Amino acid sequence: MNKLMKINFALQLKEIKKSTQSCEAFLKVYFENLPEDQAAVVGDDFKRVIQHQKNMNQLFGVLEQQLQK
């Protein structure tokens, strides 16, 4: 990968990372403000979304390390 491609990829990665973090923050606030009966219904789905976010953060870390090489 040449230097220009790395820069472009790094910028895109930064935007994707910001977007997913904003989404996670929104979902946390949304879930915290749900009535208890609704929170119980979507609780497992919310846990899966948070686990997916953790996986994405790990992927972002690996990609950022690869770009530094």
N, C-alpha and C positions, 0 to 999 in steps of 0.2 A: 504494500500500500504506500503510495507516495505521500509526501508531506501535505499537499493540498487536500487529498482525500481524507487524511487523518484529521485535519482541521475541520473540514466539512462534517465528518462523522462525529467529532467531538461536540460540535455545536448542536447537531441534531440530537445527540444523546443527552446533552444538557437540557434541551427543551422538553424531551420526552420525560426525563427525570422530574423536572418541575411540574409537568402536567400530572404525572401519577401521584406526586406528593400532594398536590392540590386536591386531587380526587380523594385520596385517603383522608385528608383533613376534613373534607366535606362529609364523607361517609361517617366518620367518627362523630361529628356534631349531629348529623341526622339521626344516627342510631341512639345517641345519648338522649335525644329529645323525643323519642318515640314513647307512646304510652306502654306500660308494662306488658299488656296483653299482646300488642303488636311486636314489641321487642323480643318476646319469647318465640314468636313465630319466625322471625327473620334472623334470630341469633346464630344459628348454624351457618346460614349463608354469609352473614357478616364475618364470622370466624374464617371461613374459606377465603373471603376477599382479603382479609388482613394477612393470611398466610401467603396468598398470591403476591401481595405487596412486598412481603419480606423476601420472597423468592426473586422478585424483580429488583429489589435493592441489592441483593447478592449479585445478580447478573450485571447490574450497572457497575458495581465495584470491579468485577472481572473485566468488563469491557474497558473501563477507565485504566486499569493496569496494563492491558494490552496496548492501549494507545500510547502509553508512556514509553513503550519499548521502541 
